[in-house]
Amino acid sequence: MAKGNDLVRYITEQVVEYMGKPKEERKSTRGKRKEPWQTKWFGMLPFGVSMWAKDKKKGVQGRKKESDHSI
């Protein structure tokens, strides 16, 4: 039952900390923009993969165009 008490204590501390902040500061924290879940879970990996895929797609098309001009 100690884990339940720890949870209650943690939630109580968070509520007391929140209520102790001035109203303006509480409002300013509400409007924060959340980071995308992909970045939160996987870091920069999804962004890197998307950049790699775009470059790969452009690279294939760009090579075909370059070979047409060299004839």
ABEGO torsion letter per residue (X at the ends): XAAAAAAAAAAAAAAAAAAABBAAAAAAAAABBBBBAAAAAAEAAAAAAAAAAAAAAAAAAAAAAAAAAAX
